[in-house]
Amino acid sequence: MNYTIHSFRHAEVILNEPEFKGLFNEMIGSISGISDQDLIQKHQNYGAENIERTPKSLSKAINELLRERFTEYGWRSESSIFQNSDYTGDTWRLDFAKDTISIEVAFNHSTVIAWNLLKPVLASELNHVEKAIQTKIGVLITATNAMKQSGGFDNAVGTYEKFLDYLPPLRNMLTTPLLIIGLEPPDSFHIVHEQYAQRKKIGKVIMN
């Protein structure tokens, strides 16, 4: 997949330092190594036995492909931020973590953009609640506006461009370097919503 990046608090410069370079290469390689054909195959496989199970957007396919590739490199999936049992579940988990880097894949509603930005910061800052992980840099992976449109994403999904809008007002709270990665749309196809049943739409692959 093609992508664009925004470096907050010099995150890209830091990620190219020797301490982080290997992890950074694993992360970027995992993203760029996903081909259009990978996306088509994964997306269509969900509806192979029952077309009703075909998702509306590419979000599920992208999430699973990223999980497969990151875990192959030893990244921990659904990593808890805190050890305290009072702070469990999706709210207090990161999508991936390894050594000094924490990653959040954010294809959810735009109203939780601020929380998505704060989670990697929580993983990197000292806290009065006992931590399960301690990282130094956060990475947010999300869809650009162009991917949102071509990939069949819901209109309410927060995008890369919207994440950037949140950075200035939250700057004093976001004390950790953050790399925001915006996934660009596929080159060879796009998703069109097709009515399948009375209340069911599926995402149909259309070649460009």
C-alpha positions as a LaTeX table, in Angstrom:
\begin{tabular}{lrrr}
\hline
Residue & $x$ (\AA) & $y$ (\AA) & $z$ (\AA) \\
\hline
Met1 & 0.00 & 0.00 & 0.00 \\
Asn2 & 1.04 & 3.55 & $-0.66$ \\
Tyr3 & 0.97 & 5.95 & 2.26 \\
Thr4 & 1.71 & 9.48 & 3.38 \\
Ile5 & 3.17 & 10.46 & 6.74 \\
His6 & 3.16 & 13.37 & 9.18 \\
Ser7 & 5.87 & 13.65 & 11.79 \\
Phe8 & 4.82 & 15.15 & 15.14 \\
Arg9 & 7.56 & 16.15 & 17.59 \\
His10 & 10.24 & 14.97 & 15.12 \\
Ala11 & 8.99 & 11.36 & 15.20 \\
Glu12 & 10.33 & 10.47 & 11.74 \\
Val13 & 13.80 & 11.75 & 12.55 \\
Ile14 & 13.83 & 9.80 & 15.82 \\
Leu15 & 12.55 & 6.62 & 14.15 \\
Asn16 & 15.53 & 6.70 & 11.80 \\
Glu17 & 17.98 & 6.65 & 14.72 \\
Pro18 & 19.76 & 3.31 & 15.41 \\
Glu19 & 17.61 & 2.48 & 18.46 \\
Phe20 & 14.40 & 2.54 & 16.41 \\
Lys21 & 15.49 & 1.98 & 12.80 \\
Gly22 & 14.97 & $-1.80$ & 12.75 \\
Leu23 & 11.46 & $-1.56$ & 14.18 \\
Phe24 & 10.64 & 1.32 & 11.85 \\
Asn25 & 11.71 & $-0.75$ & 8.83 \\
Glu26 & 9.56 & $-3.68$ & 10.00 \\
Met27 & 6.56 & $-1.40$ & 10.32 \\
Ile28 & 6.99 & 0.39 & 6.99 \\
Gly29 & 7.80 & $-2.87$ & 5.21 \\
Ser30 & 4.62 & $-4.45$ & 6.58 \\
Ile31 & 2.51 & $-1.61$ & 5.21 \\
Ser32 & 4.18 & $-1.14$ & 1.82 \\
Gly33 & 4.30 & $-4.91$ & 1.26 \\
Ile34 & 0.50 & $-5.17$ & 1.06 \\
Ser35 & $-0.45$ & $-5.28$ & $-2.62$ \\
Asp36 & $-3.75$ & $-4.48$ & $-4.30$ \\
Gln37 & $-4.17$ & $-8.19$ & $-4.95$ \\
Asp38 & $-3.67$ & $-8.94$ & $-1.25$ \\
Leu39 & $-6.47$ & $-6.51$ & $-0.43$ \\
Ile40 & $-8.84$ & $-7.90$ & $-3.06$ \\
Gln41 & $-8.24$ & $-11.50$ & $-2.04$ \\
Lys42 & $-8.65$ & $-10.84$ & 1.68 \\
His43 & $-11.75$ & $-8.69$ & 1.19 \\
Gln44 & $-13.47$ & $-11.17$ & $-1.12$ \\
Asn45 & $-12.58$ & $-14.17$ & 1.04 \\
Tyr46 & $-14.93$ & $-12.92$ & 3.76 \\
Gly47 & $-17.87$ & $-13.46$ & 1.43 \\
Ala48 & $-16.58$ & $-16.58$ & $-0.33$ \\
Glu49 & $-19.10$ & $-18.88$ & 1.37 \\
Asn50 & $-21.79$ & $-16.32$ & 2.12 \\
Ile51 & $-21.82$ & $-13.07$ & 0.16 \\
Glu52 & $-23.68$ & $-11.35$ & 3.02 \\
Arg53 & $-20.47$ & $-11.54$ & 5.04 \\
Thr54 & $-18.63$ & $-9.33$ & 2.57 \\
Pro55 & $-17.70$ & $-6.13$ & 4.45 \\
Lys56 & $-18.70$ & $-2.71$ & 3.16 \\
Ser57 & $-15.16$ & $-1.38$ & 3.29 \\
Leu58 & $-11.53$ & $-2.45$ & 3.13 \\
Ser59 & $-11.01$ & $-1.75$ & 6.85 \\
Lys60 & $-11.38$ & $-5.38$ & 7.94 \\
Ala61 & $-9.03$ & $-6.64$ & 5.22 \\
Ile62 & $-6.40$ & $-4.00$ & 6.04 \\
Asn63 & $-6.62$ & $-4.71$ & 9.77 \\
Glu64 & $-6.13$ & $-8.43$ & 9.26 \\
Leu65 & $-3.30$ & $-8.05$ & 6.75 \\
Leu66 & $-1.46$ & $-5.68$ & 9.09 \\
Arg67 & $-1.97$ & $-8.07$ & 11.99 \\
Glu68 & $-0.57$ & $-10.99$ & 9.98 \\
Arg69 & 2.51 & $-9.05$ & 8.96 \\
Phe70 & 3.23 & $-7.37$ & 12.27 \\
Thr71 & 2.88 & $-10.58$ & 14.27 \\
Glu72 & 5.24 & $-12.34$ & 11.86 \\
Tyr73 & 7.85 & $-9.82$ & 13.01 \\
Gly74 & 7.05 & $-10.49$ & 16.67 \\
Trp75 & 4.87 & $-7.46$ & 17.38 \\
Arg76 & 2.38 & $-8.09$ & 20.19 \\
Ser77 & $-1.22$ & $-7.78$ & 19.06 \\
Glu78 & $-3.83$ & $-6.15$ & 21.35 \\
Ser79 & $-1.21$ & $-5.19$ & 23.89 \\
Ser80 & $-2.51$ & $-3.90$ & 27.22 \\
Ile81 & $-1.25$ & $-0.51$ & 28.38 \\
Phe82 & $-1.77$ & $-1.20$ & 32.09 \\
Gln83 & $-1.37$ & $-4.25$ & 34.31 \\
Asn84 & $-4.24$ & $-3.25$ & 36.61 \\
Ser85 & $-7.29$ & $-5.44$ & 35.92 \\
Asp86 & $-9.53$ & $-2.38$ & 36.28 \\
Tyr87 & $-8.10$ & $-1.08$ & 32.99 \\
Thr88 & $-8.68$ & $-3.80$ & 30.42 \\
Gly89 & $-10.60$ & $-4.18$ & 27.16 \\
Asp90 & $-10.28$ & $-2.27$ & 23.89 \\
Thr91 & $-10.28$ & 1.11 & 25.64 \\
Trp92 & $-6.98$ & 0.34 & 27.35 \\
Arg93 & $-5.29$ & $-1.68$ & 24.63 \\
Leu94 & $-3.00$ & $-0.83$ & 21.74 \\
Asp95 & $-3.29$ & $-2.64$ & 18.44 \\
Phe96 & 0.43 & $-3.46$ & 18.36 \\
Ala97 & 3.53 & $-2.91$ & 20.46 \\
Lys98 & 7.15 & $-4.03$ & 20.32 \\
Asp99 & 10.03 & $-2.83$ & 22.45 \\
Thr100 & 9.91 & 0.98 & 22.29 \\
Ile101 & 7.14 & 1.56 & 19.70 \\
Ser102 & 3.37 & 1.39 & 20.12 \\
Ile103 & 0.92 & 1.37 & 17.19 \\
Glu104 & $-2.76$ & 2.17 & 16.93 \\
Val105 & $-4.70$ & 1.34 & 13.75 \\
Ala106 & $-7.61$ & 3.78 & 13.68 \\
Phe107 & $-10.50$ & 3.21 & 11.29 \\
Asn108 & $-13.16$ & 4.06 & 13.86 \\
His109 & $-15.52$ & 7.00 & 14.37 \\
Ser110 & $-14.05$ & 10.50 & 14.18 \\
Thr111 & $-15.32$ & 11.26 & 17.71 \\
Val112 & $-12.56$ & 9.05 & 19.19 \\
Ile113 & $-9.65$ & 10.64 & 17.30 \\
Ala114 & $-8.43$ & 12.39 & 20.45 \\
Trp115 & $-8.44$ & 9.13 & 22.41 \\
Asn116 & $-6.63$ & 7.30 & 19.60 \\
Leu117 & $-3.91$ & 9.95 & 19.76 \\
Leu118 & $-3.68$ & 9.76 & 23.54 \\
Lys119 & $-3.34$ & 5.97 & 23.84 \\
Pro120 & 0.25 & 5.79 & 22.51 \\
Val121 & 1.09 & 8.71 & 24.81 \\
Leu122 & $-0.25$ & 6.75 & 27.80 \\
Ala123 & 1.95 & 3.83 & 26.74 \\
Ser124 & 4.98 & 6.11 & 26.68 \\
Glu125 & 4.49 & 8.27 & 29.76 \\
Leu126 & 4.95 & 7.34 & 33.41 \\
Asn127 & 1.63 & 6.81 & 35.16 \\
His128 & 0.36 & 6.21 & 38.69 \\
Val129 & $-1.38$ & 3.07 & 37.36 \\
Glu130 & 1.12 & 0.22 & 36.92 \\
Lys131 & 2.09 & $-0.13$ & 33.28 \\
Ala132 & 2.14 & $-3.32$ & 31.22 \\
Ile133 & 4.32 & $-1.72$ & 28.52 \\
Gln134 & 6.59 & 1.31 & 28.33 \\
Thr135 & 7.26 & 2.68 & 24.86 \\
Lys136 & 8.92 & 5.85 & 23.59 \\
Ile137 & 7.19 & 6.61 & 20.28 \\
Gly138 & 3.62 & 6.23 & 19.04 \\
Val139 & 2.41 & 5.47 & 15.52 \\
Leu140 & $-1.14$ & 6.04 & 14.24 \\
Ile141 & $-2.24$ & 4.27 & 11.05 \\
Thr142 & $-5.42$ & 5.58 & 9.47 \\
Ala143 & $-7.07$ & 6.18 & 6.10 \\
Thr144 & $-6.66$ & 9.31 & 4.01 \\
Asn145 & $-9.74$ & 11.04 & 2.66 \\
Ala146 & $-9.00$ & 9.46 & $-0.72$ \\
Met147 & $-8.82$ & 5.96 & 0.82 \\
Lys148 & $-12.02$ & 6.62 & 2.76 \\
Gln149 & $-13.83$ & 7.29 & $-0.51$ \\
Ser150 & $-12.22$ & 4.59 & $-2.68$ \\
Gly151 & $-12.13$ & 1.97 & 0.06 \\
Gly152 & $-15.83$ & 2.13 & 0.90 \\
Phe153 & $-15.35$ & 3.47 & 4.42 \\
Asp154 & $-18.23$ & 4.91 & 6.42 \\
Asn155 & $-18.64$ & 8.68 & 6.22 \\
Ala156 & $-18.16$ & 9.01 & 9.99 \\
Val157 & $-14.70$ & 7.43 & 10.00 \\
Gly158 & $-11.90$ & 9.71 & 11.18 \\
Thr159 & $-9.24$ & 10.23 & 8.52 \\
Tyr160 & $-5.56$ & 11.15 & 8.35 \\
Glu161 & $-6.42$ & 14.73 & 7.49 \\
Lys162 & $-8.72$ & 14.98 & 10.50 \\
Phe163 & $-6.04$ & 13.54 & 12.78 \\
Leu164 & $-3.73$ & 16.35 & 11.70 \\
Asp165 & $-6.41$ & 18.90 & 12.60 \\
Tyr166 & $-6.41$ & 17.57 & 16.17 \\
Leu167 & $-2.67$ & 17.94 & 16.72 \\
Pro168 & $-2.43$ & 21.73 & 17.35 \\
Pro169 & $-5.10$ & 21.97 & 20.10 \\
Leu170 & $-3.81$ & 18.77 & 21.77 \\
Arg171 & $-0.14$ & 19.64 & 21.44 \\
Asn172 & 0.49 & 20.21 & 25.16 \\
Met173 & $-1.14$ & 16.88 & 26.01 \\
Leu174 & 0.61 & 14.90 & 23.28 \\
Thr175 & 4.05 & 14.86 & 24.87 \\
Thr176 & 5.27 & 11.80 & 22.96 \\
Pro177 & 6.63 & 11.85 & 19.38 \\
Leu178 & 3.91 & 10.54 & 17.07 \\
Leu179 & 4.07 & 9.41 & 13.45 \\
Ile180 & 0.72 & 9.68 & 11.67 \\
Ile181 & 0.49 & 7.37 & 8.65 \\
Gly182 & $-2.30$ & 7.92 & 6.12 \\
Leu183 & $-3.05$ & 4.96 & 3.87 \\
Glu184 & $-3.65$ & 5.91 & 0.24 \\
Pro185 & $-6.25$ & 4.20 & $-1.98$ \\
Pro186 & $-5.40$ & 1.18 & $-4.14$ \\
Asp187 & $-4.11$ & 1.95 & $-7.63$ \\
Ser188 & $-6.02$ & $-0.72$ & $-9.52$ \\
Phe189 & $-9.48$ & $-0.91$ & $-7.93$ \\
His190 & $-12.06$ & 0.75 & $-5.72$ \\
Ile191 & $-15.00$ & $-0.36$ & $-3.60$ \\
Val192 & $-18.62$ & 0.36 & $-4.50$ \\
His193 & $-21.48$ & $-0.29$ & $-2.08$ \\
Glu194 & $-24.02$ & $-2.67$ & $-3.50$ \\
Gln195 & $-27.42$ & $-3.37$ & $-1.98$ \\
Tyr196 & $-27.62$ & $-7.10$ & $-1.28$ \\
Ala197 & $-30.61$ & $-7.44$ & 1.00 \\
Gln198 & $-33.22$ & $-5.04$ & 2.32 \\
Arg199 & $-30.93$ & $-3.68$ & 5.03 \\
Lys200 & $-27.58$ & $-5.04$ & 3.91 \\
Lys201 & $-24.92$ & $-3.43$ & 1.74 \\
Ile202 & $-21.69$ & $-5.09$ & 0.71 \\
Gly203 & $-18.49$ & $-3.66$ & $-0.72$ \\
Lys204 & $-18.02$ & $-4.76$ & $-4.33$ \\
Val205 & $-14.55$ & $-4.64$ & $-5.91$ \\
Ile206 & $-14.52$ & $-2.62$ & $-9.14$ \\
Met207 & $-11.33$ & $-2.57$ & $-11.20$ \\
Asn208 & $-10.24$ & 0.89 & $-12.33$ \\
\hline
\end{tabular}
